[in-house]
Amino acid sequence: MSDSPAGSRTEVLDPEECWRYLRSSYVGRLAVINGSVPEIFPVNFTVAGEMLLFRTAPGTKLRALLTGAVAAFEVDGLNPYATEAWSVVAKGRPEPFDETRMQLPAPDADREPWAPGSKEHLISITPTEISGRRFAVTPRTRWWPPVDFSADWL
């Protein structure tokens, strides 16, 4: 663990721990460059080996993914008691999934796209860079003032 300037303890995760967190998740955020503008999309995903897979439909996201530019993918979460948070970022070049190189993982309802419509394009990202952090969650009273439950807007 390393100390941050504010005195909180942040642990840098090794790649194996990053992959463990990725495998335990099914929703992440995909960051791409669309022309000269950054775009971020929530996506349902799965992991196959050390590859991230997700489905998409034609449109802005697919066009940006197929330019050959590096994309970033982030997943984060909390432990069951909400006392510890983690975040993993993977970077790599997206490409259409090649079924001759790897078999798709077994279907899982949690990993199906949430948004309606046909998502016929299966995209893979094999990260060239992966990093993660884990840290204790600061008590909420430090983030926001206490809630006034007597307020008439509740």
N, C-alpha and C positions, 0 to 999 in steps of 0.2 A: 504494500500500500504506500501511496505517496500523499504527503500533505498538500492541500490546496491553500492558496493565500488566505481563505476564510477560516482555515483550521479544520475543515471537514476531511474525512479520510476517503480517498478515492483509490480503488484498486484497478490496475490495468489488467485486463483479461488476456490470457494467452489464446492462440488460435483455436486450440481444442475446446476451451470453454466457450468461445464465441460460437463455434459450430453447435455445441450442445444447446445453447440458447436459441439459435436459429431453428434447430430441429424441434424445439418445444413450442414454437410459435407458428401462426398461420396467417397473420396479417402484418404487413409492413408498409413502408413508404418508399416509393421509387422516385428518385430525382434524376431528371434528364434535362438536357439543353435543347430547347425548341427554337431553332434559329439562334438568336442571341439572348433568349429569355429562359431562365430556369423554370421548370415546371415540376410539381410534386404530385404524385398520384398514390392513393391507398390501393394496395393490391393484396389479394389472397395468394399465397405462395406455398410451395413445398420444397423440400430439399432432396436431391438425389446425389448420393456421394458427396462431393464438395461443389455442387452446382445448385443454384437457385432457379426454380422454375415457376412460371406464372403464365396465365392465359390473358389475351387481350383481343380486342376487336380492332378493325381498321379505324384510323383517326390520328389525332395529335400524338398520343403516346406511342403508337406503333411507328409512325413516321420518325419521331425523335429517336426511338430505339434502334432503328435500322440505318442511321446515318454513319455508324461506326464509331461514334463518340463514346467515351467512358460514361457509365452511369453509376450512381450511388444508390445503395439500398440500405434502409435503416429499420431496425426492429428494436423495440424496447419494452420493458415490463417491470412488474413488481413481484416480490415474493408473496406467498399467500397471506402474510401478516401486514403487508404494506410498510414494512420497516426497512426494506432494502430495494433499491432500484437498479436496473441495468440497461445498457444500451449497446447495440452492436451495429457497426457500419461496415458494409462490404462494397468494394469498388471493382468494376470490371467492365469489359465490353459485352454488351448484349448481342445475342444472335438467335436466329431461329433454332429451335431444338432439333438435334440430329438423332433420330431414333436408331440409326445404325451404330452410333457410338455408345448409347446407354439405354437401358430399359426404363420406362416410366415407373415411378413408385405405384403401389396399389392405390386405388381410388379411396378417397377419404372425404366425407361430406363437409367437414370443417374447412377443407382446403379448396372447395369449389368457389368460383367467383360469386361474390355477393350481389353485384350489380346484374340486373336482368340483361338478356340479349345473348347473342351468339358470340363466343370468345374463341374463334377458331384458330388463332395464332398462338402457338406455344413458344415462349421465349425462354432462353436460358442465359444466365450470367454465371460464368466461372470466375470467382473473385481473384484478382491479382493482388489485392490488398484487403486485409480484414483487421478490424480493431474493435475493442470493446472496453467498457468501463462498468464498474459496480460500486455503489456507494450507499451509505446509510441515508435514509430519508429524514430530512429535517422536520421537526414537529410543525404541524400546520399553523400554529400560532405565530410562527416566524414568517410565514408567507403572506397571510391575510389577517386583518383585524378580526376579532371574534364576531360571529354573526349575531345580530340583534334580532332575536326571535319575536320580539314585540312589534317589529316594524309592520306597518299596515300593507306593505307590498307583498307580504308572504301569503 
